[in-house]
Amino acid sequence: MELNKIYCEDCFVTMQRMIDEGIKVDNVITSPFYNTCRSSKYHNTEKSRDNYEGRYDIHLDSMTDEEYIDFTIKLFEYFDKVVAKDGCVLYNINYGGENTTLMWLTIADILRRTNWTLADDIIWKKKSALPNNVSPNKLTRIVEHVFVFCREEEFKTFKANKKVTSVRKTGQKMYENVYNFIEAKNNDGSCKLNKATYSTDLITQLMDIYVQPNSLVYDPFMGTGTTANACILKGMDYVGSEISQAQVDYANDRLIMTLESIEEKE
């Protein structure tokens, strides 16, 4: 399996290849589709395409709640097979204005039905919240969640980069205070292929907290390549999966530009 490559395929195909070849990743950093399409009532009908408010060039974000939860459980079962010991999953997800419960139901089932538990919930405050909410009783959201998952048996041992500030006479180490709050850009610019991207700014800050030097990072929903872009900037290896060839091509073009920019500075 080739590292530092985005594979144009379903993420389960990529992860099965990892399993077959004995490849382990140190971290998963990703933002899955949220399944918050307002047209979800048209799921599996011709109307789903006619009424879809497109976020992506290929994927229709319109599973039923049950399908979405089962898909996510399968995803985390695969994570259990490909993530190395004491690795963690950084999972950016948010709830929809028309379906405020699905995210919480999904998180609850990850905890109930898989080997993963919740270590932290990081709040990501974005730079802007446009478009503003025009509802008379709902707030304009400017934050999203990044859930930090580790295996239940590794709750006290999964890795982070917190620095030791002092050592007590008993030998107990005292660590720096790192807050579960990150302020970062919304995205790296608009892209008609994917209207639900996050920012390199966010990912590099997350990597500073959780990704060890010389790590291998996997993003099963690589999209336009933001996770890979952050890995290049931080000197990490990556593997990505993305079902859209157009987004893979877009990502590869921007990654070449990032590499060229680094070479020019050197």
MOKA-V348165 format. One record per residue. N is the residue number from 1. SS is DSSP state (~ for helix, > for strand, _ for the rest). PSI is psi in whole degrees, -180 to 180 (999 if undefined). D_LAST is the distance of its C-alpha to the last C-alpha in whole Angstrom. Layout:
# MOKA-V348165
n->N ss->SS psi->PSI d_last->D_LAST
n->N ss->SS psi->PSI d_last->D_LAST
This chain:
# MOKA-V348165
n->1 ss->_ psi->135 d_last->29
n->2 ss->_ psi->130 d_last->26
n->3 ss->_ psi->167 d_last->23
n->4 ss->_ psi->46 d_last->21
n->5 ss->> psi->143 d_last->23
n->6 ss->> psi->118 d_last->25
n->7 ss->> psi->128 d_last->29
n->8 ss->_ psi->87 d_last->31
n->9 ss->_ psi->168 d_last->34
n->10 ss->_ psi->141 d_last->36
n->11 ss->~ psi->-29 d_last->35
n->12 ss->~ psi->-29 d_last->38
n->13 ss->~ psi->-45 d_last->37
n->14 ss->~ psi->-46 d_last->34
n->15 ss->~ psi->-34 d_last->35
n->16 ss->~ psi->-36 d_last->38
n->17 ss->~ psi->-41 d_last->35
n->18 ss->~ psi->-45 d_last->34
n->19 ss->~ psi->-46 d_last->37
n->20 ss->~ psi->-34 d_last->38
n->21 ss->~ psi->2 d_last->35
n->22 ss->_ psi->29 d_last->35
n->23 ss->_ psi->130 d_last->32
n->24 ss->_ psi->141 d_last->31
n->25 ss->> psi->152 d_last->29
n->26 ss->> psi->-33 d_last->28
n->27 ss->> psi->148 d_last->28
n->28 ss->> psi->127 d_last->29
n->29 ss->> psi->120 d_last->28
n->30 ss->> psi->164 d_last->30
n->31 ss->_ psi->103 d_last->32
n->32 ss->_ psi->169 d_last->35
n->33 ss->_ psi->141 d_last->37
n->34 ss->_ psi->-14 d_last->39
n->35 ss->_ psi->45 d_last->42
n->36 ss->_ psi->18 d_last->43
n->37 ss->_ psi->131 d_last->44
n->38 ss->_ psi->-15 d_last->48
n->39 ss->_ psi->16 d_last->49
n->40 ss->~ psi->-20 d_last->49
n->41 ss->~ psi->-16 d_last->53
n->42 ss->~ psi->17 d_last->53
n->43 ss->_ psi->134 d_last->51
n->44 ss->_ psi->29 d_last->52
n->45 ss->_ psi->167 d_last->54
n->46 ss->_ psi->-28 d_last->53
n->47 ss->~ psi->-22 d_last->53
n->48 ss->~ psi->-37 d_last->50
n->49 ss->~ psi->-39 d_last->48
n->50 ss->~ psi->-31 d_last->50
n->51 ss->~ psi->0 d_last->49
n->52 ss->_ psi->128 d_last->46
n->53 ss->_ psi->91 d_last->44
n->54 ss->_ psi->121 d_last->41
n->55 ss->_ psi->-27 d_last->37
n->56 ss->> psi->157 d_last->36
n->57 ss->_ psi->-24 d_last->36
n->58 ss->_ psi->-55 d_last->38
n->59 ss->_ psi->133 d_last->39
n->60 ss->_ psi->114 d_last->42
n->61 ss->_ psi->62 d_last->42
n->62 ss->_ psi->37 d_last->46
n->63 ss->_ psi->158 d_last->47
n->64 ss->_ psi->163 d_last->50
n->65 ss->~ psi->-44 d_last->49
n->66 ss->~ psi->-42 d_last->51
n->67 ss->~ psi->-41 d_last->48
n->68 ss->~ psi->-44 d_last->45
n->69 ss->~ psi->-44 d_last->46
n->70 ss->~ psi->-39 d_last->47
n->71 ss->~ psi->-44 d_last->44
n->72 ss->~ psi->-39 d_last->42
n->73 ss->~ psi->-44 d_last->44
n->74 ss->~ psi->-41 d_last->43
n->75 ss->~ psi->-47 d_last->39
n->76 ss->~ psi->-28 d_last->39
n->77 ss->~ psi->-38 d_last->42
n->78 ss->~ psi->-40 d_last->39
n->79 ss->~ psi->-39 d_last->36
n->80 ss->~ psi->-27 d_last->39
n->81 ss->~ psi->-24 d_last->38
n->82 ss->~ psi->-16 d_last->34
n->83 ss->> psi->132 d_last->33
n->84 ss->> psi->164 d_last->33
n->85 ss->> psi->136 d_last->35
n->86 ss->> psi->19 d_last->34
n->87 ss->> psi->169 d_last->32
n->88 ss->> psi->163 d_last->32
n->89 ss->> psi->123 d_last->32
n->90 ss->> psi->112 d_last->31
n->91 ss->> psi->101 d_last->33
n->92 ss->> psi->119 d_last->33
n->93 ss->> psi->157 d_last->36
n->94 ss->_ psi->166 d_last->39
n->95 ss->_ psi->158 d_last->42
n->96 ss->_ psi->157 d_last->44
n->97 ss->_ psi->-30 d_last->46
n->98 ss->_ psi->-14 d_last->49
n->99 ss->_ psi->87 d_last->48
n->100 ss->_ psi->-5 d_last->48
n->101 ss->_ psi->-24 d_last->49
n->102 ss->~ psi->-43 d_last->47
n->103 ss->~ psi->-46 d_last->44
n->104 ss->~ psi->-39 d_last->46
n->105 ss->~ psi->-39 d_last->48
n->106 ss->~ psi->-47 d_last->45
n->107 ss->~ psi->-43 d_last->43
n->108 ss->~ psi->-40 d_last->47
n->109 ss->~ psi->-31 d_last->47
n->110 ss->~ psi->-44 d_last->44
n->111 ss->~ psi->-36 d_last->45
n->112 ss->~ psi->-35 d_last->49
n->113 ss->~ psi->-3 d_last->48
n->114 ss->_ psi->179 d_last->45
n->115 ss->_ psi->6 d_last->44
n->116 ss->> psi->147 d_last->41
n->117 ss->> psi->168 d_last->42
n->118 ss->> psi->120 d_last->40
n->119 ss->> psi->-38 d_last->38
n->120 ss->> psi->159 d_last->37
n->121 ss->> psi->109 d_last->37
n->122 ss->> psi->133 d_last->34
n->123 ss->> psi->123 d_last->35
n->124 ss->> psi->112 d_last->32
n->125 ss->> psi->118 d_last->33
n->126 ss->> psi->163 d_last->31
n->127 ss->_ psi->-30 d_last->31
n->128 ss->_ psi->164 d_last->34
n->129 ss->_ psi->20 d_last->37
n->130 ss->_ psi->143 d_last->38
n->131 ss->_ psi->148 d_last->40
n->132 ss->_ psi->149 d_last->42
n->133 ss->_ psi->127 d_last->45
n->134 ss->_ psi->7 d_last->49
n->135 ss->_ psi->146 d_last->51
n->136 ss->_ psi->-15 d_last->53
n->137 ss->_ psi->7 d_last->53
n->138 ss->_ psi->144 d_last->49
n->139 ss->_ psi->155 d_last->46
n->140 ss->_ psi->122 d_last->43
n->141 ss->_ psi->128 d_last->40
n->142 ss->_ psi->6 d_last->37
n->143 ss->> psi->154 d_last->36
n->144 ss->> psi->172 d_last->36
n->145 ss->> psi->143 d_last->36
n->146 ss->> psi->105 d_last->33
n->147 ss->> psi->133 d_last->36
n->148 ss->> psi->111 d_last->34
n->149 ss->> psi->139 d_last->36
n->150 ss->> psi->165 d_last->37
n->151 ss->> psi->148 d_last->40
n->152 ss->~ psi->-42 d_last->43
n->153 ss->~ psi->-9 d_last->43
n->154 ss->~ psi->18 d_last->39
n->155 ss->_ psi->-36 d_last->40
n->156 ss->_ psi->-2 d_last->40
n->157 ss->_ psi->-10 d_last->37
n->158 ss->_ psi->152 d_last->34
n->159 ss->_ psi->142 d_last->31
n->160 ss->_ psi->173 d_last->29
n->161 ss->_ psi->25 d_last->27
n->162 ss->_ psi->132 d_last->29
n->163 ss->_ psi->145 d_last->29
n->164 ss->> psi->126 d_last->32
n->165 ss->> psi->-26 d_last->33
n->166 ss->> psi->166 d_last->36
n->167 ss->> psi->124 d_last->38
n->168 ss->_ psi->166 d_last->42
n->169 ss->_ psi->-28 d_last->45
n->170 ss->_ psi->-8 d_last->46
n->171 ss->_ psi->-5 d_last->42
n->172 ss->_ psi->131 d_last->41
n->173 ss->> psi->140 d_last->38
n->174 ss->> psi->134 d_last->37
n->175 ss->> psi->158 d_last->34
n->176 ss->_ psi->156 d_last->32
n->177 ss->_ psi->118 d_last->34
n->178 ss->_ psi->121 d_last->32
n->179 ss->_ psi->151 d_last->33
n->180 ss->_ psi->51 d_last->34
n->181 ss->> psi->122 d_last->33
n->182 ss->> psi->130 d_last->30
n->183 ss->> psi->125 d_last->29
n->184 ss->> psi->159 d_last->26
n->185 ss->_ psi->155 d_last->26
n->186 ss->_ psi->-48 d_last->29
n->187 ss->_ psi->-176 d_last->26
n->188 ss->_ psi->18 d_last->23
n->189 ss->_ psi->159 d_last->26
n->190 ss->_ psi->149 d_last->29
n->191 ss->_ psi->122 d_last->29
n->192 ss->_ psi->-19 d_last->33
n->193 ss->_ psi->-26 d_last->32
n->194 ss->> psi->110 d_last->32
n->195 ss->_ psi->19 d_last->33
n->196 ss->_ psi->44 d_last->33
n->197 ss->_ psi->158 d_last->29
n->198 ss->_ psi->-173 d_last->28
n->199 ss->_ psi->151 d_last->24
n->200 ss->~ psi->-36 d_last->21
n->201 ss->~ psi->-48 d_last->21
n->202 ss->~ psi->-47 d_last->25
n->203 ss->~ psi->-40 d_last->23
n->204 ss->~ psi->-35 d_last->20
n->205 ss->~ psi->-40 d_last->23
n->206 ss->~ psi->-40 d_last->25
n->207 ss->~ psi->-36 d_last->23
n->208 ss->~ psi->-30 d_last->22
n->209 ss->~ psi->-41 d_last->26
n->210 ss->~ psi->-18 d_last->27
n->211 ss->_ psi->121 d_last->24
n->212 ss->_ psi->157 d_last->23
n->213 ss->_ psi->143 d_last->20
n->214 ss->_ psi->28 d_last->20
n->215 ss->_ psi->161 d_last->22
n->216 ss->> psi->123 d_last->24
n->217 ss->> psi->138 d_last->24
n->218 ss->> psi->136 d_last->27
n->219 ss->> psi->110 d_last->28
n->220 ss->_ psi->-13 d_last->31
n->221 ss->_ psi->67 d_last->31
n->222 ss->_ psi->-28 d_last->27
n->223 ss->_ psi->-124 d_last->29
n->224 ss->_ psi->13 d_last->26
n->225 ss->_ psi->19 d_last->23
n->226 ss->~ psi->-44 d_last->22
n->227 ss->~ psi->-44 d_last->22
n->228 ss->~ psi->-39 d_last->20
n->229 ss->~ psi->-44 d_last->18
n->230 ss->~ psi->-39 d_last->18
n->231 ss->~ psi->-43 d_last->18
n->232 ss->~ psi->-45 d_last->14
n->233 ss->~ psi->-31 d_last->13
n->234 ss->~ psi->2 d_last->15
n->235 ss->_ psi->31 d_last->14
n->236 ss->_ psi->156 d_last->17
n->237 ss->> psi->155 d_last->19
n->238 ss->> psi->160 d_last->22
n->239 ss->> psi->140 d_last->25
n->240 ss->> psi->157 d_last->27
n->241 ss->> psi->141 d_last->30
n->242 ss->_ psi->128 d_last->31
n->243 ss->_ psi->-17 d_last->34
n->244 ss->_ psi->116 d_last->33
n->245 ss->~ psi->-36 d_last->32
n->246 ss->~ psi->-41 d_last->31
n->247 ss->~ psi->-36 d_last->29
n->248 ss->~ psi->-45 d_last->27
n->249 ss->~ psi->-43 d_last->26
n->250 ss->~ psi->-46 d_last->25
n->251 ss->~ psi->-46 d_last->23
n->252 ss->~ psi->-39 d_last->21
n->253 ss->~ psi->-44 d_last->20
n->254 ss->~ psi->-32 d_last->19
n->255 ss->~ psi->-36 d_last->17
n->256 ss->~ psi->-41 d_last->15
n->257 ss->~ psi->-39 d_last->14
n->258 ss->~ psi->-45 d_last->13
n->259 ss->~ psi->-42 d_last->11
n->260 ss->~ psi->-38 d_last->10
n->261 ss->~ psi->-40 d_last->9
n->262 ss->~ psi->-43 d_last->6
n->263 ss->~ psi->-38 d_last->5
n->264 ss->~ psi->-37 d_last->5
n->265 ss->~ psi->-30 d_last->4
n->266 ss->_ psi->999 d_last->0
